[in-house]
Amino acid sequence: MIQDKLKLEIRDIVDFPKPGIVFKDITPLLKDAELCNEMIDAIIDQLQGIEIDAIAGIESRGFLFGFLLANRLGLPFIPIRKQGKLPFKTISESYALEYGQATIEIHEDAFEKGSRILIHDDLLATGGTVVAASKLIEKLGGVIAAYSFIISLDFLKAKGRLSRFSDTISSLVSY
C-alpha cells in the first residue's frame, strides 16, 4: 500500500522550523524515482472521474509533484508563488500565518474563466495557504475541481476550511 511505503520514507524533523513543530520532510521520497512514479499513479487513481482542465501547484514543494502530475495527464501547470516571484501581471491574496502574514500570487492569464482547477501541494496542515490559493483561482473565474496532497495532517482539521471550495480532497498519507 502506498501510504505504508511513504510513511517509511517521510522523516520527522522535530522543532523545525520552530520549537513545538514536527516537520514532515518529503525529501527522502525524491531519492526514489520508482516510488515517485507510484505516487503519481496513486494520485491519478484518486482523481478518477473528476474533470480537470489544469493543475495549480503551490510554491515550492507543490511544484515537485504538481508538475509531474500535470505532465503525466497532459494538462497545463499553473505555479502559485510567493509575492514578487512571478514575472508577468499577477493578482495576489494575503493570509495569516502563526507568526505573521504572507502573500501569494498567480498570473492573471493563468487559465480561461470557467476552468476546473486541481490544487496540489505536498502537505495540508492548517490550510491557510491552500485557502488563499483557492481564493486566487476563484478571483480569476476558475472552479476548484479538487485538492490533492501528499500528506494531510488530519488532526488539524483543515479539510473543513477547504470544503466550501470543493469536497474532493485527497491525500496519499494521513496523520
Steps between C-alpha positions, in 0.01 A plus 500: 500500500637842402425659838713240679790548257487877539482490879822298500678769297354828634715617786400709798715801582426606857486872585524615137447774393433598862467329838192281538463421128566154360583562132412224253799487265422359153850538359584130558218415255683690226788251510280220365379555143292181505321607818437846350338333199287286734393818679391665175310183403327498840399867471362437151300206636352729768395748231307252284172650379594860584507748212820706520620764253826600672707434811616777732798431724584707803860616548722330550449134582164500321698552181684169536212258456250751362705544185560125464128441538411768244756362258376142539138610444591729209362805681634853549687571823432826685757622754369682806795683649607724781451871435745655256618175337280489188618714207169594334187682625365330810221506752577432865344369817632556851437268791592464865775275626574399857789746499372778270360537152589373153388577147481271199443587136385352171532633147179672397496300175572162663184335362169564325195601705294198595802267503489217751822512704662237719708660775798290606740545789725268694334548838165607639548638851284792617388581145583871493712492186259269318200719585690803365583304181133404467397864526748590224352234271148627569603866445607401148168322436625147553330214678681284754448149362698327776797512733784250520772476760780260573441537877198612701529583868138409572523589870521868395157472332585717197275299267205683654651832383531367143156343466340834409708493180490124425409184689748298296810496720747214475839415643735204480590504870298613801624566850 
